Amino acid sequence: MNITIYNKLIRDKIPQIIKQTGKNCTIAILSDEEYIKKLNEKLLEEVKEYLESGSVEELADISDVIHAILEYKRISC
């Protein structure tokens, strides 16, 4: 059996997409503290990727993470 561990924040209905392909996946629901920590780590990762590549796609990823952080903090913009 081939197992791949991604350890990623879930977005874009990825578990449903995986299941539609006939594969299985396991997810974990994080505590609030773990969730904001992972969001902050993701923000740093995306900023580094943007600075290295200058890619517009990375800017979109940064925007997604910022919106998730603002939502978590109950801030609307």
N, C-alpha and C positions, 0 to 999 in steps of 0.2 A: 504494500500500500504506500502510495506517495503522498506525503503530507507537506504542505507549504504553510509557513507561518508568516503573516504579514505585519501584525502588530500596528495597525493603522486605525486612524479615526474613520468612521464609516460615514459616507455621504453618497448622494446620487443613487440610493436604493441598491447598493452593491450586493448585499446578501440576497435580495430577491433575484437579481440578475444571475448570480452564481447558481441559485437553486433552479432557475429556468433552464440552465445548461445541463442539468442533471447531476450537478456536483453538490456536495454538502459543505457547509461552513458553520463555524461556531463563533458566536459573538459574546462579548461581555459588556455589561452596563456599568459604567464608571460612576464612582461617587462624584459629588460636585467638585471636591478638591482635586481628584484625579483628572476630571474632565478639563478644568481650566488649565491645569498643568500641561496636559497634552495639547490643548489649543495653543498655549504659549510656545511650546516646543515646535509645533507645526508652523506657527508664524515665523519663527526664527529660521526654520528649514526652508520655507518658501522664499523668504527675503534673501537668504544666501544663494539659492538657486537663481533668483532673478538677477542678483548682482554678478553672478558668474556668466549668465547667458544673455541678459538683456531681453529675454523673451516676454512678449505680451501675454502669453499663456500663464507665465509665472505671476504676472501682475494680477491676472484674474483669480489665480489661486490665493494670492495674498488678500485680495478683496473678499473672497469667500470666508477666509479664516477670520478676518476682522469683523465681518458681519456676524459670524458665529459667536465671537467674543462679546460683541455689543449685545446680541440677543441674550447671552448668558447673564450679562450684567444688567439686563432689562433697560437698555438704552436704545431709543429709536432715533433714527436719523433720516 
